[in-house]
């Protein structure tokens, strides 16, 4: 008998509930309510599990600047596999609640027709839920901290500490409460938003991020949103560049452009957490929005994190199936993104300057083997069906009624030599930026300044408090000029001549929670680009 459990779309659970089949959604709510009510020290409590990702910096990361703080893996080849086991252990905790042994973690089908039209499933945003004859606060909407969470990585201001009783928030709210001035500003900002208006604005932002397109002369011509990025990442040619932004950035320096899984993942974190969709008019940008999903420090303490990552894991599995990689994941030897010092730095249990592999322990998650406990490794999680005992139900990308929109990618814009031209952005110092930020490239198309690509950098509030980060401060991104050439009266983009490119008025902005880095966009200055006061922009 097949006992493999199925992770279904959360929207499908909602539909069943609306049609009178209430058990699965009710059991899910019961399980989440249960882990949130466990004592803060209980290994299955949401406080413990949510805290593994960032704050409150368990393990050696607590107050130790040699480590990132938290156990999460980002910007390296362990990103998909570490988060796969993270979800598995969260699901294990949900199933430990009495009466919830059959619960599985649903995925938010972010690329479904429903999400593209409406945003977040209402099970994640409704204020209340009726359970066992009682109306309760929706367990999936937020989380109230049972203990203080103090930012021990750095004592400098601004401070990212949050006191017991703090309740997680999403766009357009602010969660910055570390100082009296922060609390006063946040209280005033949040008072301008009430339910359900705030949810409507949140969903509008998510829909805009998902569906973002290049528009020329009022005609949509090419999609560049989260939806398209998830479709594009399935075409990544190998696991190393599929898995993370560091490896993909290195690949994109010299090879045809790839989109890593981590890229649309990062964008959705910021869309939910507190960043306006790139290209939004300055006058309509919601300044002060800073929700918990937008920062590595607290993202794991918002329940929506796990429904988002469940979709990311499903896309990971789809990539494995498409590329025949369900029983092994190959890593390019000593490639960028394969060392513990890449991007975020080592986590507790992983030495500095260690090469990462599918044998690297995925701390803090353990399993029992031959009567003994050991840490999971990637080799324990290649095959979700055979090794972990779950599979994914119907949804986007050919597994159900929604057609696969990936299709063939547009032909790249190339120079006369056939080389794919790209906008390269480099030299962005994360040490000067508090929290996550967005890099967006613009060009003048059809007489209007239009975003032609963006990259979300999911960072931490105090990069300067991480010693490793001080040697890995510079962020970079690249954007193929795939969609520019044929769309303007200038003609096809076939040259890297500086004056020719200036006709497109290409520029780049880095938008942070403090506003534009440097106070303005940076344009092309020369080819190759000259270093500006805050970052470099060049086309090559």
N, C-alpha and C positions, 0 to 999 in steps of 0.2 A: 504494500500500500504506500502511495506517495504521501509523505507527511511534510513535505516542503511547504513552509508558510509563505503567503503572498502579501507583499507590500502593495497596497492599492493606492490609487489617487484619492487624496482627501476630498476632492470635489465629488467623486463617486460615493464616498461615505455620506456626504451631505445629501446627495440625491436620494440614496436609500433611506436616510432618516426622514426626509420630506415625504417619502412615499409610504411611511409607516414601518419601515425596517430599521428600527432605532438601535439595535443592540451594539453594532460595531462602533458607532460614534459615541454612544453612551459609555461603553467599556473603555474607549480611548480617553474620554474625559475623566473617567473614574481613575484610571491608571495615572494620568498626569496629576490629578488632584492628590493622589496618594504619594507620589514621590516628592511633591512640593511640600507636603505636610510632615514628612519624616524628619527626625531630629537632624540638625545641621551637620552633625558628625557621622551620621549613618552612611555607609559606603554607597547605598542606593539613593541617597537623597539628591534632589536636584541641585542643592547648593554645592555638594561635593562634585557631582558630575559636570555641572555648568562651569565650576571653577577650574577644572582641568585645562580649559582652553586658554585662559589668560588670568585675569584677577580671580581669586586673591593670591595668585603666584605660589602655588604649592610646590614642594620639592626644593631643589637647589636654587630655583629662580626667585625665591622669596628674599628680596633685599640683596641679591647677589648680582652685581653688574656684569659678571662673566657670562650670565645666561639671559636668555630672552625673557624668562618669566612665563609660567605656564608651560604646558607640554605640547601645544599645537605645532604642527609642521606646515609651514608656508614657504613658497618660493624655492622649493626643492622637490626632488622626485618622490619623497614620502608623502606629499600633500594628499593625493587621493586615497592612498592605502591607510594612512593613519586615521583619516576621518571616517573611512569605512568601518574600522574597528571601533571608533568612538561611537558611531551610531549603533553598532551591534551591542555595545555595553549599555547604552541608554535604553535600548529596546529590552535588554535583559532585565534592567531595573523596573521598567514599566510592567513586565510580565510577572514580576515578583509580588506585585500588589494583590491581595486576596480578591479573587473573582476575575482577575485579568490575565490569566495564564495564556489565553489565546490572542492577546493583543499583539498587533504588529504596528510598526511605525509607518504611517502613510507618507506619500511624497506630495509636495505641492507641485503639481504639474505646471511649471512656470511657462511652458510654451504651448499649452493647450489653447483652444479657441476661447474658452471661458476666461483664462488668465489674460490673454491678449486683449480681450474686450473689457474685462471688469477688474483685473488686478488680483488681489489676495483673496483666497477663499474665506468666506465670512466666518467659518469655524475658528479662524485665527484672529478675528477682529471684533466679533460680537461682544458686547459687554457682559451678557448673562447667558447662562445655560441651565435648562431644567434637567435635574438629575435625581432620580429616586424620589420624585414628588417634591423636590425642593429647588428653588431658584438660587443658583450660586454664581459667584463671579466666574467668568469663563477662564478655566485653567490655562488655556493656550494663548491668552491675550497679553499677559505680562507676568512678571515675577517680582515679589516683594522680598528684599534681602532680609534674612533673619539675623544676620550679624553685620558688624562694620566690615567694609572692604576698603583697606587702606593702601594707597599707592606708595609702596616702600622702595620702588625702583629709583625714585628721585624725589628729593624734598623741595625742588624748585617749583615755582609757579609757572603756568597754571597747574593746579593740582587735580588729579583724577580720582581722588578718594570718594567713596559713597557710604553713607551711614546706614545702620540698621533701620529698616522701614522704608528705604528707597525703593521705588517701584519703576521697573524698566519702562522705557518709552521708545517710540518710533517716530519717524518723520510725520508731521512737522515740529514735533516737540523737541525740547532740549533736555539732556540729562547731565549737564555740567553743573555739579553742586559742590565742588571741592573747597571753595572758599566762601566767606560771607558775600563778597561781591558777585561771585558766580551764582550763588543761591538767589540773590536779589534779582539779578538779570534773568535767570531762568524762570523764576516765579512770575515775573512780569511777562516774559515771552509766552510761557505756557498758558497763562490766563486768557490769551487771545484766541485760544483754540478749545473747542468743546466737542464732545461726541454728539452726533455722528459726523459733524463737519470735518473733524480731523481725519477720520477714516476715509472720507470722500477725497480729501486732498492727498492722503497717502496713496490711495488707489490710482488717482490721476497721475501721480508721479511714477508709480511702478509701471503703469500702462505706457507712459511716454518713454521710459527707459527701454521697455521691451520692444516697442514698435518704432523706435527712432529711425528716420529715413533722411536721405539727402533729397531735397526738393529744389528743383530748378524751374523757374517760371511757373510756379504753383503746381508743378507736376512731380509726384514722387518718382524717383528714378532708381535709387538703390537703398536697400535696408542696411543699417549699421548698428542696430540696437542689440539688446541682450539676446533676443530670439535668434537673430542671424548669427551671433557669436557662438551660441550653443550648437547651431547647425554646422558652422564652419569648423569647430573644434573636432568634430567627428572625422574630418579629413586629415588630421595630423598624422604624419607618416610613421611615427614611432612613439613608444611610450614616454621616452625621456622628454621630448618636446611637447607632447600632449599633456604631460602631468603638471607642468608648473611654468610660471612666468619667467623665471630666471633662465631656464634652458631655452625657452622659446625666444626670448630677447636675443640670446647669443646666436641662435639659428637664423633669426631674421636679419642679422647683420650681413649675411652672405648668400642665403638661400631664399627660394620663393616663400612668401609669408605664410606662417601658420598661426592659428589661434589656439592657445592652450586652454584646457578646461578651467584653469584657475582664473582666467580673465573674465568670462561672464559671471563666474562665481563672485569675484570681487565686486563687480558692478552691481549685482543684486544686493550685496551687503550694504553698499552705499545708498542704493535706491530706497531700501527699507529703513536704513539707519539715519539718514539725514542729509542727503545731498540731492540738489535739484538736477534734473536731466541736463546734460551738457548742451549749450547753445541757447538755453532759456534767456529771455530778455532780462537785462540787469534789473530793471525796475520791478520785475515780478519774482525775483529770487527771494526765497525765505531765509533771511539772515538769522543766525542763532539756532537753526535746526541742528541738533546733534544727538541723535538717538543711539541706543546701545548697540544695535546691529552694525553700525558704521565703524566701530573701533574693535580691534582684536582684544583689547582689555576686557570688554564686557559682552561681546557678541554671544558667547556661549551661555549667557544667563537670560537670554530672551528665548522663550519656547519656539518661536518661528525659525530660529537657527536650524533646528533639527529637521524640520519639514523642507527647508531650503536645501540642506545638505543631503537629504534623502533623494531629492531630485538630482543633485550633482552626482551622487553615487549611481543613480540609474543611468545617467549619461555616460559615466565611466564604464558601466557594464555594457552599454550599447556599443561604445568604442571597442571594448574587448571583443565582443561578438563580431563586429564588422571587420576587425583586423586579425582574427584568429588568435587572440591573446587571452583566452579564458583559463589557461593552465600555466602561464608564465608571463612575466613582464621584464623585458630586456632593458638594461640601463647602459647608455653609452659611457664607456670607461672614462672617468676623470673629466667629464664634460661639465661646463657651468651648470649649477643646480644639483650637483651630486656630492657636494661637500657640506659638512655641518656648519661651516662659517658662511655659506652663501646666503645672501639676503637677510634673514632674520637672526641667524646665529644659532648656536647649539642650544638644545633644551636639556633639562635635567636628565642625567644618565647617559648623554651622548657627549663624548669628549670634543673639545675644539679641534678643528682641522682634521676631522675624521671623514673618510669616504663612506657615503651612504649606499646601502644596498638593500635587497629584499631580505637580507639576514639581519639588518639593523633592528634591535629591540624597539618595539613601539610602546614605550613607557607612557602611562603607568598601567597599561592593560595586561592582565595576566590570564592564563588558562591553566587547567590542571592536566598534566600529562604523566602517566605512569605513577600516579600518586603524589607527584611533586608539582609545584607551581613554577611557571616560567613566563617570560614576557612573550606576547604575540610578536610575530614578525610578518613581513609582507607575504611570505610563503604560506602563511596560514589563511590567507584571504584572497588568493587569486580567483578562485571559483566560488562565487556566492551561493550557487545552488548545491554543489557537491561538498564544500567545506563548511559553509556557514548555515546552510539549510533554509535559505530564503530565495525568493525570486521576485520579479516585479510584474505587476498587473498591467492592464491596458492603459495606454496613454500616448504621448507624442512620439514621433519618429518611427512610424511603421508598426507599432505594437498597439493596434487598436484603430479607431476610426479616423484619427487625424493623420493626414498624409505627411510624408517626410518632405520638408521644404528645402532641404540642403541643396540638392540638385548640383548642377555644375557651377563652379565659381566663375565670375567674370574674368575675362582675359586680363592679365596684369598690364599696367602702363609700363612701357619699356623705352629705354634709350635706343639709339641706333644700333648699339651692340647687342641688343636683346636682353640686357640686364633690367630686372624689375626695379623701377624707381620707388624710393620710399622717403618719407619724412622721418628723420631720425632726431630724437630729442634726448639729450643727455645732460649730465652735470647738475641734476636737481638734488640739492642737499636736504635729505630728510631731517637732519638735525635742526634745521631752521623752521620745521613745520610741526605743529602740535596736531596729532591725529592723522586720519586718512585724508587723501586728496585725489583730484582727478586731473589728468593730463588730456587736453583736447586740442586737436589740430583743426584749423579752419582754412578755407579757401574762398575766393570770390567766384561764385557760380551764378550765372544768370543775373548778374548785377547785385547779388546779395552775399554777404558774409555768411557762410554755411559750414557747420561742423561736418567734417569728413571722417572722423574717427576719434575714439577716446579710449583711455586706459585708466581704470580705477586702481589706486594703490591703497590696499588695506594695511594700514600701519598701526602704530601704537601712539599713545598720547605723549610718552616721554622717551623718544628715541635716544636722547642725549644721556639717559640713565643706563643705557645698555652698552657695556664696554666693547663688545664685539661689533655692535652697530656703528661705533665710531670709525671702524675700518671698512664698513660697508654702507656708507651713508648715501651714496649716489644712486638715484633712481633714473631709469631710462625707459623709453618706449619708441616704437616705430610704427608708422602708418603707411601702408602701400598706397600709391597714387592710382590705384586701380580705377577709381570712379570719376576721375577729374577730366582727363583729356578730351573725350568726345562730347563733353557736355556744355562747352562754352564756345563762344564765337572765336576764341583764340585759335582753336584747332587742336589736333591731337598732341598730347604731351610726349614728344619724342626726343627731347634734348635736355641736358642739364645746364644749359646756358643760363646764367644768373638773371639777365634782363628778361629772358623769356619766362622764367619761373616767377619773377616779381609781378608779371602781369596777372598772375593768379592771386596775388596778395596773400600768399601763404603765411600764416602766423600760428602760434601756439600759446595757449594760456594754461596755467596751473592754478586751479581753484582750490583753496584750502578753507578751513573753518574760519580763518582770519581774513579771508578775501583773496584776491589775486596775488600770487607770489610776485613780488616786485611791483605790484600796483598796476600792471598793464600786461598785455600779451607781448610775446617776443616774435619778431618776424625774421625772415632770412636776411642776413647781413652780408654773406659772401658764400662762395662754394669752393672748398668746404666751409662750413659755418664758422664764424668767429665766436668765441666764448663771450656771452653777454654777462651782465652783472649777476644773473641768477641761474641761467641754464643756456644750453646751446641748441640751436635749431639749424639743421642742414638737410639738403636733399642729395642723395647719392644712390 
